[in-house]
Amino acid sequence: IPMAIQFGGGEVGPLAVVSFAAVAGGGVFGDHCSPLSDTTVLSSLGGACDHMDHVRTQLPYALSVAAVVSVLYLALGFVMTR
């Protein structure tokens, strides 16, 4: 939360909320895309599949959502700073 508040201009307002969402979303994105993540390792073990195959199947979904959300955050950044 301190990092999101700093990105949001140092005060708790709408821009800080969007910044918090971006920071939290980045953490979730990194967790799903990292081959070293505990949830990725446990998912591949639980599904009895090859670990890197599981990572490769996660990437298209995570990257497509990241691309859409990046455009939305960029648009919100322009709209909310006016």
mmCIF file of the N, C-alpha and C atoms, coordinates in Angstrom:
data_MODEL
# 
_entry.id   MODEL 
# 
loop_
_atom_site.group_PDB 
_atom_site.id 
_atom_site.type_symbol 
_atom_site.label_atom_id 
_atom_site.label_alt_id 
_atom_site.label_comp_id 
_atom_site.label_asym_id 
_atom_site.label_entity_id 
_atom_site.label_seq_id 
_atom_site.pdbx_PDB_ins_code 
_atom_site.Cartn_x 
_atom_site.Cartn_y 
_atom_site.Cartn_z 
_atom_site.occupancy 
_atom_site.B_iso_or_equiv 
_atom_site.pdbx_formal_charge 
_atom_site.auth_seq_id 
_atom_site.auth_comp_id 
_atom_site.auth_asym_id 
_atom_site.auth_atom_id 
_atom_site.pdbx_PDB_model_num 
ATOM 1   N N  . ILE A 1 1  ? 0.820  -1.190  0.000   1.00 0.00 ? 1  ILE A N  1 
ATOM 2   C CA . ILE A 1 1  ? 0.000  0.000   0.000   1.00 0.00 ? 1  ILE A CA 1 
ATOM 3   C C  . ILE A 1 1  ? 0.868  1.260   0.000   1.00 0.00 ? 1  ILE A C  1 
ATOM 4   N N  . PRO A 1 2  ? 1.990  1.333   0.728   1.00 0.00 ? 2  PRO A N  1 
ATOM 5   C CA . PRO A 1 2  ? 2.800  2.555   0.657   1.00 0.00 ? 2  PRO A CA 1 
ATOM 6   C C  . PRO A 1 2  ? 3.286  2.872   -0.756  1.00 0.00 ? 2  PRO A C  1 
ATOM 7   N N  . MET A 1 3  ? 3.643  1.841   -1.529  1.00 0.00 ? 3  MET A N  1 
ATOM 8   C CA . MET A 1 3  ? 4.100  2.097   -2.892  1.00 0.00 ? 3  MET A CA 1 
ATOM 9   C C  . MET A 1 3  ? 2.953  2.645   -3.739  1.00 0.00 ? 3  MET A C  1 
ATOM 10  N N  . ALA A 1 4  ? 1.756  2.114   -3.561  1.00 0.00 ? 4  ALA A N  1 
ATOM 11  C CA . ALA A 1 4  ? 0.605  2.586   -4.334  1.00 0.00 ? 4  ALA A CA 1 
ATOM 12  C C  . ALA A 1 4  ? 0.267  4.029   -3.977  1.00 0.00 ? 4  ALA A C  1 
ATOM 13  N N  . ILE A 1 5  ? 0.386  4.382   -2.705  1.00 0.00 ? 5  ILE A N  1 
ATOM 14  C CA . ILE A 1 5  ? 0.102  5.760   -2.285  1.00 0.00 ? 5  ILE A CA 1 
ATOM 15  C C  . ILE A 1 5  ? 1.128  6.714   -2.890  1.00 0.00 ? 5  ILE A C  1 
ATOM 16  N N  . GLN A 1 6  ? 2.401  6.295   -2.936  1.00 0.00 ? 6  GLN A N  1 
ATOM 17  C CA . GLN A 1 6  ? 3.417  7.148   -3.551  1.00 0.00 ? 6  GLN A CA 1 
ATOM 18  C C  . GLN A 1 6  ? 3.144  7.335   -5.040  1.00 0.00 ? 6  GLN A C  1 
ATOM 19  N N  . PHE A 1 7  ? 2.753  6.259   -5.722  1.00 0.00 ? 7  PHE A N  1 
ATOM 20  C CA . PHE A 1 7  ? 2.424  6.381   -7.141  1.00 0.00 ? 7  PHE A CA 1 
ATOM 21  C C  . PHE A 1 7  ? 1.175  7.224   -7.341  1.00 0.00 ? 7  PHE A C  1 
ATOM 22  N N  . GLY A 1 8  ? 0.293  7.222   -6.364  1.00 0.00 ? 8  GLY A N  1 
ATOM 23  C CA . GLY A 1 8  ? -0.958 7.962   -6.468  1.00 0.00 ? 8  GLY A CA 1 
ATOM 24  C C  . GLY A 1 8  ? -0.833 9.422   -6.088  1.00 0.00 ? 8  GLY A C  1 
ATOM 25  N N  . GLY A 1 9  ? 0.374  9.910   -5.917  1.00 0.00 ? 9  GLY A N  1 
ATOM 26  C CA . GLY A 1 9  ? 0.568  11.319  -5.628  1.00 0.00 ? 9  GLY A CA 1 
ATOM 27  C C  . GLY A 1 9  ? 0.708  11.632  -4.153  1.00 0.00 ? 9  GLY A C  1 
ATOM 28  N N  . GLY A 1 10 ? 0.867  10.633  -3.314  1.00 0.00 ? 10 GLY A N  1 
ATOM 29  C CA . GLY A 1 10 ? 1.098  10.866  -1.901  1.00 0.00 ? 10 GLY A CA 1 
ATOM 30  C C  . GLY A 1 10 ? -0.153 11.038  -1.062  1.00 0.00 ? 10 GLY A C  1 
ATOM 31  N N  . GLU A 1 11 ? -1.307 10.924  -1.645  1.00 0.00 ? 11 GLU A N  1 
ATOM 32  C CA . GLU A 1 11 ? -2.547 11.043  -0.881  1.00 0.00 ? 11 GLU A CA 1 
ATOM 33  C C  . GLU A 1 11 ? -3.492 9.907   -1.276  1.00 0.00 ? 11 GLU A C  1 
ATOM 34  N N  . VAL A 1 12 ? -4.381 9.576   -0.363  1.00 0.00 ? 12 VAL A N  1 
ATOM 35  C CA . VAL A 1 12 ? -5.326 8.495   -0.632  1.00 0.00 ? 12 VAL A CA 1 
ATOM 36  C C  . VAL A 1 12 ? -6.519 9.076   -1.371  1.00 0.00 ? 12 VAL A C  1 
ATOM 37  N N  . GLY A 1 13 ? -6.635 8.736   -2.611  1.00 0.00 ? 13 GLY A N  1 
ATOM 38  C CA . GLY A 1 13 ? -7.727 9.206   -3.458  1.00 0.00 ? 13 GLY A CA 1 
ATOM 39  C C  . GLY A 1 13 ? -7.958 8.200   -4.564  1.00 0.00 ? 13 GLY A C  1 
ATOM 40  N N  . PRO A 1 14 ? -8.732 8.589   -5.555  1.00 0.00 ? 14 PRO A N  1 
ATOM 41  C CA . PRO A 1 14 ? -9.031 7.651   -6.655  1.00 0.00 ? 14 PRO A CA 1 
ATOM 42  C C  . PRO A 1 14 ? -7.786 7.161   -7.392  1.00 0.00 ? 14 PRO A C  1 
ATOM 43  N N  . LEU A 1 15 ? -6.810 8.043   -7.586  1.00 0.00 ? 15 LEU A N  1 
ATOM 44  C CA . LEU A 1 15 ? -5.595 7.632   -8.283  1.00 0.00 ? 15 LEU A CA 1 
ATOM 45  C C  . LEU A 1 15 ? -4.796 6.632   -7.454  1.00 0.00 ? 15 LEU A C  1 
ATOM 46  N N  . ALA A 1 16 ? -4.812 6.767   -6.129  1.00 0.00 ? 16 ALA A N  1 
ATOM 47  C CA . ALA A 1 16 ? -4.130 5.808   -5.261  1.00 0.00 ? 16 ALA A CA 1 
ATOM 48  C C  . ALA A 1 16 ? -4.814 4.445   -5.316  1.00 0.00 ? 16 ALA A C  1 
ATOM 49  N N  . VAL A 1 17 ? -6.126 4.437   -5.441  1.00 0.00 ? 17 VAL A N  1 
ATOM 50  C CA . VAL A 1 17 ? -6.858 3.170   -5.548  1.00 0.00 ? 17 VAL A CA 1 
ATOM 51  C C  . VAL A 1 17 ? -6.484 2.455   -6.846  1.00 0.00 ? 17 VAL A C  1 
ATOM 52  N N  . VAL A 1 18 ? -6.419 3.201   -7.936  1.00 0.00 ? 18 VAL A N  1 
ATOM 53  C CA . VAL A 1 18 ? -6.021 2.609   -9.212  1.00 0.00 ? 18 VAL A CA 1 
ATOM 54  C C  . VAL A 1 18 ? -4.565 2.139   -9.133  1.00 0.00 ? 18 VAL A C  1 
ATOM 55  N N  . SER A 1 19 ? -3.714 2.900   -8.473  1.00 0.00 ? 19 SER A N  1 
ATOM 56  C CA . SER A 1 19 ? -2.314 2.504   -8.309  1.00 0.00 ? 19 SER A CA 1 
ATOM 57  C C  . SER A 1 19 ? -2.204 1.230   -7.485  1.00 0.00 ? 19 SER A C  1 
ATOM 58  N N  . PHE A 1 20 ? -3.007 1.124   -6.427  1.00 0.00 ? 20 PHE A N  1 
ATOM 59  C CA . PHE A 1 20 ? -3.007 -0.097  -5.617  1.00 0.00 ? 20 PHE A CA 1 
ATOM 60  C C  . PHE A 1 20 ? -3.438 -1.294  -6.457  1.00 0.00 ? 20 PHE A C  1 
ATOM 61  N N  . ALA A 1 21 ? -4.451 -1.121  -7.296  1.00 0.00 ? 21 ALA A N  1 
ATOM 62  C CA . ALA A 1 21 ? -4.917 -2.207  -8.162  1.00 0.00 ? 21 ALA A CA 1 
ATOM 63  C C  . ALA A 1 21 ? -3.816 -2.626  -9.138  1.00 0.00 ? 21 ALA A C  1 
ATOM 64  N N  . ALA A 1 22 ? -3.063 -1.660  -9.656  1.00 0.00 ? 22 ALA A N  1 
ATOM 65  C CA . ALA A 1 22 ? -1.986 -1.980  -10.586 1.00 0.00 ? 22 ALA A CA 1 
ATOM 66  C C  . ALA A 1 22 ? -0.857 -2.734  -9.886  1.00 0.00 ? 22 ALA A C  1 
ATOM 67  N N  . VAL A 1 23 ? -0.502 -2.311  -8.674  1.00 0.00 ? 23 VAL A N  1 
ATOM 68  C CA . VAL A 1 23 ? 0.555  -2.985  -7.924  1.00 0.00 ? 23 VAL A CA 1 
ATOM 69  C C  . VAL A 1 23 ? 0.128  -4.409  -7.565  1.00 0.00 ? 23 VAL A C  1 
ATOM 70  N N  . ALA A 1 24 ? -1.107 -4.568  -7.085  1.00 0.00 ? 24 ALA A N  1 
ATOM 71  C CA . ALA A 1 24 ? -1.601 -5.898  -6.727  1.00 0.00 ? 24 ALA A CA 1 
ATOM 72  C C  . ALA A 1 24 ? -1.724 -6.788  -7.965  1.00 0.00 ? 24 ALA A C  1 
ATOM 73  N N  . GLY A 1 25 ? -2.205 -6.235  -9.062  1.00 0.00 ? 25 GLY A N  1 
ATOM 74  C CA . GLY A 1 25 ? -2.319 -6.998  -10.300 1.00 0.00 ? 25 GLY A CA 1 
ATOM 75  C C  . GLY A 1 25 ? -0.963 -7.436  -10.838 1.00 0.00 ? 25 GLY A C  1 
ATOM 76  N N  . GLY A 1 26 ? 0.031  -6.580  -10.684 1.00 0.00 ? 26 GLY A N  1 
ATOM 77  C CA . GLY A 1 26 ? 1.387  -6.956  -11.099 1.00 0.00 ? 26 GLY A CA 1 
ATOM 78  C C  . GLY A 1 26 ? 1.924  -8.118  -10.286 1.00 0.00 ? 26 GLY A C  1 
ATOM 79  N N  . GLY A 1 27 ? 1.606  -8.132  -9.012  1.00 0.00 ? 27 GLY A N  1 
ATOM 80  C CA . GLY A 1 27 ? 2.024  -9.249  -8.160  1.00 0.00 ? 27 GLY A CA 1 
ATOM 81  C C  . GLY A 1 27 ? 1.366  -10.551 -8.567  1.00 0.00 ? 27 GLY A C  1 
ATOM 82  N N  . VAL A 1 28 ? 0.094  -10.483 -8.872  1.00 0.00 ? 28 VAL A N  1 
ATOM 83  C CA . VAL A 1 28 ? -0.629 -11.688 -9.310  1.00 0.00 ? 28 VAL A CA 1 
ATOM 84  C C  . VAL A 1 28 ? -0.101 -12.157 -10.667 1.00 0.00 ? 28 VAL A C  1 
ATOM 85  N N  . PHE A 1 29 ? 0.152  -11.214 -11.567 1.00 0.00 ? 29 PHE A N  1 
ATOM 86  C CA . PHE A 1 29 ? 0.704  -11.563 -12.876 1.00 0.00 ? 29 PHE A CA 1 
ATOM 87  C C  . PHE A 1 29 ? 2.046  -12.273 -12.720 1.00 0.00 ? 29 PHE A C  1 
ATOM 88  N N  . GLY A 1 30 ? 2.909  -11.715 -11.892 1.00 0.00 ? 30 GLY A N  1 
ATOM 89  C CA . GLY A 1 30 ? 4.217  -12.331 -11.662 1.00 0.00 ? 30 GLY A CA 1 
ATOM 90  C C  . GLY A 1 30 ? 4.107  -13.705 -11.027 1.00 0.00 ? 30 GLY A C  1 
ATOM 91  N N  . ASP A 1 31 ? 3.128  -13.860 -10.152 1.00 0.00 ? 31 ASP A N  1 
ATOM 92  C CA . ASP A 1 31 ? 2.935  -15.152 -9.502  1.00 0.00 ? 31 ASP A CA 1 
ATOM 93  C C  . ASP A 1 31 ? 2.498  -16.209 -10.501 1.00 0.00 ? 31 ASP A C  1 
ATOM 94  N N  . HIS A 1 32 ? 1.642  -15.856 -11.438 1.00 0.00 ? 32 HIS A N  1 
ATOM 95  C CA . HIS A 1 32 ? 1.149  -16.833 -12.412 1.00 0.00 ? 32 HIS A CA 1 
ATOM 96  C C  . HIS A 1 32 ? 2.160  -17.136 -13.506 1.00 0.00 ? 32 HIS A C  1 
ATOM 97  N N  . CYS A 1 33 ? 3.017  -16.191 -13.840 1.00 0.00 ? 33 CYS A N  1 
ATOM 98  C CA . CYS A 1 33 ? 3.938  -16.376 -14.964 1.00 0.00 ? 33 CYS A CA 1 
ATOM 99  C C  . CYS A 1 33 ? 5.311  -16.906 -14.567 1.00 0.00 ? 33 CYS A C  1 
ATOM 100 N N  . SER A 1 34 ? 5.615  -16.874 -13.291 1.00 0.00 ? 34 SER A N  1 
ATOM 101 C CA . SER A 1 34 ? 6.937  -17.303 -12.852 1.00 0.00 ? 34 SER A CA 1 
ATOM 102 C C  . SER A 1 34 ? 7.003  -18.821 -12.706 1.00 0.00 ? 34 SER A C  1 
ATOM 103 N N  . PRO A 1 35 ? 7.990  -19.452 -13.315 1.00 0.00 ? 35 PRO A N  1 
ATOM 104 C CA . PRO A 1 35 ? 8.141  -20.896 -13.133 1.00 0.00 ? 35 PRO A CA 1 
ATOM 105 C C  . PRO A 1 35 ? 8.572  -21.260 -11.712 1.00 0.00 ? 35 PRO A C  1 
ATOM 106 N N  . LEU A 1 36 ? 9.054  -20.297 -10.960 1.00 0.00 ? 36 LEU A N  1 
ATOM 107 C CA . LEU A 1 36 ? 9.506  -20.556 -9.594  1.00 0.00 ? 36 LEU A CA 1 
ATOM 108 C C  . LEU A 1 36 ? 8.428  -20.297 -8.546  1.00 0.00 ? 36 LEU A C  1 
ATOM 109 N N  . SER A 1 37 ? 7.260  -19.874 -8.970  1.00 0.00 ? 37 SER A N  1 
ATOM 110 C CA . SER A 1 37 ? 6.183  -19.562 -8.042  1.00 0.00 ? 37 SER A CA 1 
ATOM 111 C C  . SER A 1 37 ? 5.647  -20.830 -7.386  1.00 0.00 ? 37 SER A C  1 
ATOM 112 N N  . ASP A 1 38 ? 5.332  -20.722 -6.100  1.00 0.00 ? 38 ASP A N  1 
ATOM 113 C CA . ASP A 1 38 ? 4.821  -21.896 -5.392  1.00 0.00 ? 38 ASP A CA 1 
ATOM 114 C C  . ASP A 1 38 ? 3.483  -22.364 -5.949  1.00 0.00 ? 38 ASP A C  1 
ATOM 115 N N  . THR A 1 39 ? 2.628  -21.428 -6.333  1.00 0.00 ? 39 THR A N  1 
ATOM 116 C CA . THR A 1 39 ? 1.323  -21.838 -6.871  1.00 0.00 ? 39 THR A CA 1 
ATOM 117 C C  . THR A 1 39 ? 1.463  -22.508 -8.233  1.00 0.00 ? 39 THR A C  1 
ATOM 118 N N  . THR A 1 40 ? 2.420  -22.068 -9.030  1.00 0.00 ? 40 THR A N  1 
ATOM 119 C CA . THR A 1 40 ? 2.652  -22.691 -10.330 1.00 0.00 ? 40 THR A CA 1 
ATOM 120 C C  . THR A 1 40 ? 3.207  -24.097 -10.155 1.00 0.00 ? 40 THR A C  1 
ATOM 121 N N  . VAL A 1 41 ? 4.150  -24.244 -9.238  1.00 0.00 ? 41 VAL A N  1 
ATOM 122 C CA . VAL A 1 41 ? 4.732  -25.564 -8.983  1.00 0.00 ? 41 VAL A CA 1 
ATOM 123 C C  . VAL A 1 41 ? 3.667  -26.516 -8.448  1.00 0.00 ? 41 VAL A C  1 
ATOM 124 N N  . LEU A 1 42 ? 2.880  -26.055 -7.480  1.00 0.00 ? 42 LEU A N  1 
ATOM 125 C CA . LEU A 1 42 ? 1.857  -26.926 -6.897  1.00 0.00 ? 42 LEU A CA 1 
ATOM 126 C C  . LEU A 1 42 ? 0.756  -27.263 -7.896  1.00 0.00 ? 42 LEU A C  1 
ATOM 127 N N  . SER A 1 43 ? 0.413  -26.323 -8.760  1.00 0.00 ? 43 SER A N  1 
ATOM 128 C CA . SER A 1 43 ? -0.606 -26.609 -9.782  1.00 0.00 ? 43 SER A CA 1 
ATOM 129 C C  . SER A 1 43 ? -0.127 -27.674 -10.751 1.00 0.00 ? 43 SER A C  1 
ATOM 130 N N  . SER A 1 44 ? 1.120  -27.582 -11.176 1.00 0.00 ? 44 SER A N  1 
ATOM 131 C CA . SER A 1 44 ? 1.633  -28.597 -12.101 1.00 0.00 ? 44 SER A CA 1 
ATOM 132 C C  . SER A 1 44 ? 1.775  -29.945 -11.410 1.00 0.00 ? 44 SER A C  1 
ATOM 133 N N  . LEU A 1 45 ? 2.148  -29.950 -10.143 1.00 0.00 ? 45 LEU A N  1 
ATOM 134 C CA . LEU A 1 45 ? 2.216  -31.217 -9.409  1.00 0.00 ? 45 LEU A CA 1 
ATOM 135 C C  . LEU A 1 45 ? 0.824  -31.805 -9.200  1.00 0.00 ? 45 LEU A C  1 
ATOM 136 N N  . GLY A 1 46 ? -0.126 -30.963 -8.833  1.00 0.00 ? 46 GLY A N  1 
ATOM 137 C CA . GLY A 1 46 ? -1.494 -31.430 -8.610  1.00 0.00 ? 46 GLY A CA 1 
ATOM 138 C C  . GLY A 1 46 ? -2.154 -31.928 -9.877  1.00 0.00 ? 46 GLY A C  1 
ATOM 139 N N  . GLY A 1 47 ? -1.810 -31.326 -11.000 1.00 0.00 ? 47 GLY A N  1 
ATOM 140 C CA . GLY A 1 47 ? -2.370 -31.746 -12.277 1.00 0.00 ? 47 GLY A CA 1 
ATOM 141 C C  . GLY A 1 47 ? -1.583 -32.858 -12.939 1.00 0.00 ? 47 GLY A C  1 
ATOM 142 N N  . ALA A 1 48 ? -0.486 -33.263 -12.300 1.00 0.00 ? 48 ALA A N  1 
ATOM 143 C CA . ALA A 1 48 ? 0.383  -34.333 -12.811 1.00 0.00 ? 48 ALA A CA 1 
ATOM 144 C C  . ALA A 1 48 ? 0.827  -34.051 -14.246 1.00 0.00 ? 48 ALA A C  1 
ATOM 145 N N  . CYS A 1 49 ? 1.202  -32.804 -14.497 1.00 0.00 ? 49 CYS A N  1 
ATOM 146 C CA . CYS A 1 49 ? 1.682  -32.445 -15.829 1.00 0.00 ? 49 CYS A CA 1 
ATOM 147 C C  . CYS A 1 49 ? 3.103  -31.901 -15.724 1.00 0.00 ? 49 CYS A C  1 
ATOM 148 N N  . ASP A 1 50 ? 3.757  -31.813 -16.860 1.00 0.00 ? 50 ASP A N  1 
ATOM 149 C CA . ASP A 1 50 ? 5.100  -31.256 -16.890 1.00 0.00 ? 50 ASP A CA 1 
ATOM 150 C C  . ASP A 1 50 ? 5.050  -29.793 -16.447 1.00 0.00 ? 50 ASP A C  1 
ATOM 151 N N  . HIS A 1 51 ? 6.000  -29.429 -15.623 1.00 0.00 ? 51 HIS A N  1 
ATOM 152 C CA . HIS A 1 51 ? 5.980  -28.088 -15.030 1.00 0.00 ? 51 HIS A CA 1 
ATOM 153 C C  . HIS A 1 51 ? 6.058  -26.982 -16.079 1.00 0.00 ? 51 HIS A C  1 
ATOM 154 N N  . MET A 1 52 ? 6.982  -27.084 -16.999 1.00 0.00 ? 52 MET A N  1 
ATOM 155 C CA . MET A 1 52 ? 7.134  -26.032 -18.012 1.00 0.00 ? 52 MET A CA 1 
ATOM 156 C C  . MET A 1 52 ? 5.971  -26.017 -19.000 1.00 0.00 ? 52 MET A C  1 
ATOM 157 N N  . ASP A 1 53 ? 5.345  -27.165 -19.224 1.00 0.00 ? 53 ASP A N  1 
ATOM 158 C CA . ASP A 1 53 ? 4.132  -27.170 -20.052 1.00 0.00 ? 53 ASP A CA 1 
ATOM 159 C C  . ASP A 1 53 ? 3.032  -26.368 -19.379 1.00 0.00 ? 53 ASP A C  1 
ATOM 160 N N  . HIS A 1 54 ? 2.937  -26.499 -18.066 1.00 0.00 ? 54 HIS A N  1 
ATOM 161 C CA . HIS A 1 54 ? 1.930  -25.728 -17.327 1.00 0.00 ? 54 HIS A CA 1 
ATOM 162 C C  . HIS A 1 54 ? 2.231  -24.233 -17.417 1.00 0.00 ? 54 HIS A C  1 
ATOM 163 N N  . VAL A 1 55 ? 3.486  -23.860 -17.274 1.00 0.00 ? 55 VAL A N  1 
ATOM 164 C CA . VAL A 1 55 ? 3.870  -22.444 -17.377 1.00 0.00 ? 55 VAL A CA 1 
ATOM 165 C C  . VAL A 1 55 ? 3.534  -21.919 -18.769 1.00 0.00 ? 55 VAL A C  1 
ATOM 166 N N  . ARG A 1 56 ? 3.835  -22.707 -19.797 1.00 0.00 ? 56 ARG A N  1 
ATOM 167 C CA . ARG A 1 56 ? 3.548  -22.274 -21.172 1.00 0.00 ? 56 ARG A CA 1 
ATOM 168 C C  . ARG A 1 56 ? 2.050  -22.131 -21.441 1.00 0.00 ? 56 ARG A C  1 
ATOM 169 N N  . THR A 1 57 ? 1.223  -22.927 -20.777 1.00 0.00 ? 57 THR A N  1 
ATOM 170 C CA . THR A 1 57 ? -0.219 -22.783 -20.970 1.00 0.00 ? 57 THR A CA 1 
ATOM 171 C C  . THR A 1 57 ? -0.786 -21.596 -20.196 1.00 0.00 ? 57 THR A C  1 
ATOM 172 N N  . GLN A 1 58 ? -0.115 -21.173 -19.148 1.00 0.00 ? 58 GLN A N  1 
ATOM 173 C CA . GLN A 1 58 ? -0.556 -20.010 -18.369 1.00 0.00 ? 58 GLN A CA 1 
ATOM 174 C C  . GLN A 1 58 ? -0.236 -18.693 -19.092 1.00 0.00 ? 58 GLN A C  1 
ATOM 175 N N  . LEU A 1 59 ? 0.891  -18.662 -19.784 1.00 0.00 ? 59 LEU A N  1 
ATOM 176 C CA . LEU A 1 59 ? 1.380  -17.410 -20.371 1.00 0.00 ? 59 LEU A CA 1 
ATOM 177 C C  . LEU A 1 59 ? 0.422  -16.728 -21.342 1.00 0.00 ? 59 LEU A C  1 
ATOM 178 N N  . PRO A 1 60 ? -0.196 -17.415 -22.286 1.00 0.00 ? 60 PRO A N  1 
ATOM 179 C CA . PRO A 1 60 ? -1.081 -16.690 -23.209 1.00 0.00 ? 60 PRO A CA 1 
ATOM 180 C C  . PRO A 1 60 ? -2.241 -15.991 -22.504 1.00 0.00 ? 60 PRO A C  1 
ATOM 181 N N  . TYR A 1 61 ? -2.826 -16.648 -21.520 1.00 0.00 ? 61 TYR A N  1 
ATOM 182 C CA . TYR A 1 61 ? -3.930 -16.025 -20.781 1.00 0.00 ? 61 TYR A CA 1 
ATOM 183 C C  . TYR A 1 61 ? -3.438 -14.827 -19.978 1.00 0.00 ? 61 TYR A C  1 
ATOM 184 N N  . ALA A 1 62 ? -2.333 -15.006 -19.267 1.00 0.00 ? 62 ALA A N  1 
ATOM 185 C CA . ALA A 1 62 ? -1.814 -13.922 -18.432 1.00 0.00 ? 62 ALA A CA 1 
ATOM 186 C C  . ALA A 1 62 ? -1.359 -12.735 -19.279 1.00 0.00 ? 62 ALA A C  1 
ATOM 187 N N  . LEU A 1 63 ? -0.696 -12.998 -20.389 1.00 0.00 ? 63 LEU A N  1 
ATOM 188 C CA . LEU A 1 63 ? -0.214 -11.904 -21.238 1.00 0.00 ? 63 LEU A CA 1 
ATOM 189 C C  . LEU A 1 63 ? -1.361 -11.163 -21.928 1.00 0.00 ? 63 LEU A C  1 
ATOM 190 N N  . SER A 1 64 ? -2.397 -11.889 -22.340 1.00 0.00 ? 64 SER A N  1 
ATOM 191 C CA . SER A 1 64 ? -3.526 -11.200 -22.979 1.00 0.00 ? 64 SER A CA 1 
ATOM 192 C C  . SER A 1 64 ? -4.265 -10.314 -21.983 1.00 0.00 ? 64 SER A C  1 
ATOM 193 N N  . VAL A 1 65 ? -4.459 -10.797 -20.774 1.00 0.00 ? 65 VAL A N  1 
ATOM 194 C CA . VAL A 1 65 ? -5.105 -9.971  -19.752 1.00 0.00 ? 65 VAL A CA 1 
ATOM 195 C C  . VAL A 1 65 ? -4.213 -8.790  -19.385 1.00 0.00 ? 65 VAL A C  1 
ATOM 196 N N  . ALA A 1 66 ? -2.908 -9.018  -19.280 1.00 0.00 ? 66 ALA A N  1 
ATOM 197 C CA . ALA A 1 66 ? -1.982 -7.923  -18.962 1.00 0.00 ? 66 ALA A CA 1 
ATOM 198 C C  . ALA A 1 66 ? -2.001 -6.845  -20.039 1.00 0.00 ? 66 ALA A C  1 
ATOM 199 N N  . ALA A 1 67 ? -2.109 -7.235  -21.297 1.00 0.00 ? 67 ALA A N  1 
ATOM 200 C CA . ALA A 1 67 ? -2.152 -6.260  -22.387 1.00 0.00 ? 67 ALA A CA 1 
ATOM 201 C C  . ALA A 1 67 ? -3.417 -5.403  -22.305 1.00 0.00 ? 67 ALA A C  1 
ATOM 202 N N  . VAL A 1 68 ? -4.560 -6.047  -22.082 1.00 0.00 ? 68 VAL A N  1 
ATOM 203 C CA . VAL A 1 68 ? -5.823 -5.305  -21.980 1.00 0.00 ? 68 VAL A CA 1 
ATOM 204 C C  . VAL A 1 68 ? -5.808 -4.373  -20.779 1.00 0.00 ? 68 VAL A C  1 
ATOM 205 N N  . VAL A 1 69 ? -5.353 -4.884  -19.647 1.00 0.00 ? 69 VAL A N  1 
ATOM 206 C CA . VAL A 1 69 ? -5.341 -4.078  -18.422 1.00 0.00 ? 69 VAL A CA 1 
ATOM 207 C C  . VAL A 1 69 ? -4.345 -2.927  -18.531 1.00 0.00 ? 69 VAL A C  1 
ATOM 208 N N  . SER A 1 70 ? -3.230 -3.139  -19.216 1.00 0.00 ? 70 SER A N  1 
ATOM 209 C CA . SER A 1 70 ? -2.258 -2.059  -19.399 1.00 0.00 ? 70 SER A CA 1 
ATOM 210 C C  . SER A 1 70 ? -2.866 -0.897  -20.175 1.00 0.00 ? 70 SER A C  1 
ATOM 211 N N  . VAL A 1 71 ? -3.628 -1.208  -21.204 1.00 0.00 ? 71 VAL A N  1 
ATOM 212 C CA . VAL A 1 71 ? -4.299 -0.154  -21.976 1.00 0.00 ? 71 VAL A CA 1 
ATOM 213 C C  . VAL A 1 71 ? -5.319 0.567   -21.090 1.00 0.00 ? 71 VAL A C  1 
ATOM 214 N N  . LEU A 1 72 ? -6.070 -0.189  -20.301 1.00 0.00 ? 72 LEU A N  1 
ATOM 215 C CA . LEU A 1 72 ? -7.063 0.432   -19.414 1.00 0.00 ? 72 LEU A CA 1 
ATOM 216 C C  . LEU A 1 72 ? -6.402 1.315   -18.356 1.00 0.00 ? 72 LEU A C  1 
ATOM 217 N N  . TYR A 1 73 ? -5.304 0.849   -17.764 1.00 0.00 ? 73 TYR A N  1 
ATOM 218 C CA . TYR A 1 73 ? -4.604 1.672   -16.777 1.00 0.00 ? 73 TYR A CA 1 
ATOM 219 C C  . TYR A 1 73 ? -4.034 2.937   -17.419 1.00 0.00 ? 73 TYR A C  1 
ATOM 220 N N  . LEU A 1 74 ? -3.540 2.813   -18.631 1.00 0.00 ? 74 LEU A N  1 
ATOM 221 C CA . LEU A 1 74 ? -3.027 3.989   -19.336 1.00 0.00 ? 74 LEU A CA 1 
ATOM 222 C C  . LEU A 1 74 ? -4.148 5.000   -19.574 1.00 0.00 ? 74 LEU A C  1 
ATOM 223 N N  . ALA A 1 75 ? -5.297 4.508   -20.002 1.00 0.00 ? 75 ALA A N  1 
ATOM 224 C CA . ALA A 1 75 ? -6.442 5.397   -20.218 1.00 0.00 ? 75 ALA A CA 1 
ATOM 225 C C  . ALA A 1 75 ? -6.894 6.033   -18.905 1.00 0.00 ? 75 ALA A C  1 
ATOM 226 N N  . LEU A 1 76 ? -6.951 5.252   -17.845 1.00 0.00 ? 76 LEU A N  1 
ATOM 227 C CA . LEU A 1 76 ? -7.342 5.812   -16.544 1.00 0.00 ? 76 LEU A CA 1 
ATOM 228 C C  . LEU A 1 76 ? -6.343 6.862   -16.071 1.00 0.00 ? 76 LEU A C  1 
ATOM 229 N N  . GLY A 1 77 ? -5.073 6.620   -16.330 1.00 0.00 ? 77 GLY A N  1 
ATOM 230 C CA . GLY A 1 77 ? -4.052 7.596   -15.946 1.00 0.00 ? 77 GLY A CA 1 
ATOM 231 C C  . GLY A 1 77 ? -4.246 8.937   -16.624 1.00 0.00 ? 77 GLY A C  1 
ATOM 232 N N  . PHE A 1 78 ? -4.605 8.917   -17.908 1.00 0.00 ? 78 PHE A N  1 
ATOM 233 C CA . PHE A 1 78 ? -4.847 10.170  -18.614 1.00 0.00 ? 78 PHE A CA 1 
ATOM 234 C C  . PHE A 1 78 ? -6.138 10.842  -18.155 1.00 0.00 ? 78 PHE A C  1 
ATOM 235 N N  . VAL A 1 79 ? -7.174 10.061  -17.919 1.00 0.00 ? 79 VAL A N  1 
ATOM 236 C CA . VAL A 1 79 ? -8.473 10.615  -17.533 1.00 0.00 ? 79 VAL A CA 1 
ATOM 237 C C  . VAL A 1 79 ? -8.444 11.159  -16.107 1.00 0.00 ? 79 VAL A C  1 
ATOM 238 N N  . MET A 1 80 ? -7.794 10.454  -15.199 1.00 0.00 ? 80 MET A N  1 
ATOM 239 C CA . MET A 1 80 ? -7.847 10.822  -13.781 1.00 0.00 ? 80 MET A CA 1 
ATOM 240 C C  . MET A 1 80 ? -6.896 11.951  -13.417 1.00 0.00 ? 80 MET A C  1 
ATOM 241 N N  . THR A 1 81 ? -5.931 12.281  -14.260 1.00 0.00 ? 81 THR A N  1 
ATOM 242 C CA . THR A 1 81 ? -4.999 13.355  -13.926 1.00 0.00 ? 81 THR A CA 1 
ATOM 243 C C  . THR A 1 81 ? -5.468 14.713  -14.433 1.00 0.00 ? 81 THR A C  1 
ATOM 244 N N  . ARG A 1 82 ? -6.568 14.754  -15.134 1.00 0.00 ? 82 ARG A N  1 
ATOM 245 C CA . ARG A 1 82 ? -7.067 16.035  -15.653 1.00 0.00 ? 82 ARG A CA 1 
ATOM 246 C C  . ARG A 1 82 ? -7.938 16.715  -14.653 1.00 0.00 ? 82 ARG A C  1 
# 
